[in-house]
Amino acid sequence: MKEDVEDKITVSAPGKIILSGEHAVVYGKPAILAAINRRLFVSVRQSSKNEIITSESPKLAEFARDFVLKTFGKPREKLRIEISSEISIGCGMGSSAALAVATTAGLFKYLNKPFDKEKINEIAYEIEKKQHGNPSGGDNTISTYGGFLWFRKETEFLKLFKQLQFDLTKFVLINTGRPKETTGEMVLGVRKLYDKNRLKTEKILNEIEKTTKQLLVAFNQMDEKLIRITIRENERLLEKLEVISNFAKKIIRGIEKLGGAAKICGAGGKKKGSGIILAFHPQKDVLFELAKKKNLPAFEVKLGEEGVRIEKS
Ligand code: PMV
């Protein structure tokens, strides 16, 4: 039996932010996603008993482990899996997708399977479904491939994406607090709105698609004015989907008054915290000062980072 620490395999997968298109992406609209320089690490080695060492979501890791082992016909394998993470949990930074991707990839490596990103992504998507019910698949795809992605789920079995190149540096992330609701609950909330008033909700989703396309053009040309206008429009539309709390809205209005723009960058939250907001301002210091005044954590991340990778094998 391999008990030596030297036999440990370590892989990592990045967190993400959604630059545009969250929620609408569940309805087949496009989204622009970026991998960030905060990663989740999974180490795997053989053991005499099954163990998961983590402060993350042990249940999801357990499900991921069992799912992958079953897929490869090795359900009785005994493993020690250690998980550590730089990604805040439940704030819209893709911690659960990174966990699904890195656990899957770690087990691929452990079982000597080819490090096939398409297959890893497919399995991670199944694991995400367990966590969220009806995810778009965008989070696991960006965590697998990294960089910037234009992503669209055409149907359950056809998800199209294209890598993009941008040089985005004028963003600051502000944490408005961990939402009380899960991503699954937020997605369900929008579904209820859709079922109750289909025409009106479809109109909002179509408008979000327009802003996503407009943001693509704005990023491409590095048109700061258009970036600001588009983020503001996108935020207003997300507010119409009722996924942002009054608390977070106030912070966002404050940023707009100072000449900037901001939006949530994940599922959001209605009660108090709406997770991380993506804030844009030509002078980033203005955003840090505002966050300090409101006593909210603010930080910068590098966007467009590498996807899942082997750290040690
Ligand atoms: O908050 P997060 O990181 O779980 O992002 C969810 C993004 C949604 O568009 C709301 C759902 C999805 O599956 O794409």
Boltz pocket constraint, residues with backbone or C-beta under 6 A from the ligand:
constraints:
  - pocket:
      binder: B
      contacts: [[A, 16], [A, 18], [A, 21], [A, 22], [A, 23], [A, 24], [A, 25], [A, 26], [A, 91], [A, 92], [A, 93], [A, 94], [A, 95], [A, 132], [A, 134], [A, 135], [A, 136], [A, 137], [A, 138], [A, 139], [A, 183], [A, 187], [A, 265], [A, 266], [A, 267], [A, 268]]
      max_distance: 6.0
